[in-house]
Amino acid sequence: MDKFEEIGQRLDKELARLRKYVEEEVAPGTEKRTARFLREVSELLTDAAKKLEARNTARETESTKNAH
């Protein structure tokens, strides 16, 4: 029975060590890359919205010209 307890304790220690590594070493880099990605996507979405608004404005202007 001692062997199973030792194995369980070793697993707990290794899992704690792995969790700490992920939180301290992996997560910060992942968060930085994710933040950069989100900024880039945000810029692309802003540009897309501007193009849609410009196209809508052009249609409205053309529609107004044709109505008169």
C-alpha positions in Angstrom: 0.0 0.0 0.0 2.9 2.4 0.6 3.9 2.1 -3.0 0.5 3.4 -4.2 0.7 6.3 -1.7 4.2 7.1 -2.9 3.1 7.0 -6.5 0.1 9.3 -5.7 2.4 11.8 -3.9 4.9 11.8 -6.7 2.0 12.4 -9.2 0.7 15.2 -7.1 4.2 16.8 -7.0 4.7 16.5 -10.7 1.3 17.9 -11.5 1.9 20.8 -9.2 5.3 21.4 -10.9 3.7 21.1 -14.4 0.9 23.6 -13.4 3.5 26.1 -12.1 5.5 25.7 -15.3 2.4 26.3 -17.5 1.3 29.3 -15.4 4.7 31.0 -15.2 6.4 30.0 -18.4 3.8 29.1 -21.0 0.9 31.3 -20.2 2.6 34.7 -20.3 3.9 34.1 -23.8 0.6 32.8 -25.0 -1.2 35.8 -23.5 1.2 38.1 -25.3 0.7 36.4 -28.7 -3.1 36.3 -28.1 -3.1 40.0 -27.3 -1.1 40.8 -30.5 -3.4 38.6 -32.6 -6.5 40.3 -31.2 -5.1 43.8 -31.9 -4.3 42.7 -35.5 -7.8 41.3 -35.9 -9.3 44.5 -34.4 -7.5 46.6 -37.0 -8.7 44.4 -39.8 -12.3 44.6 -38.5 -12.0 48.4 -38.2 -10.8 48.6 -41.8 -13.6 46.3 -43.0 -16.2 48.4 -41.2 -14.8 51.6 -42.8 -15.0 50.0 -46.3 -18.6 48.9 -45.7 -19.5 52.4 -44.4 -17.9 54.0 -47.4 -19.7 51.7 -49.8 -23.0 52.4 -48.0 -22.4 56.1 -48.2 -21.6 55.9 -51.9 -24.9 54.0 -52.5 -26.9 56.6 -50.5 -25.3 59.4 -52.4 -26.0 57.7 -55.8 -29.6 57.0 -54.7 -30.1 60.6 -53.7 -28.7 61.8 -57.1 -31.1 59.5 -59.0 -34.1 60.6 -57.0 -33.8 64.2 -58.1 
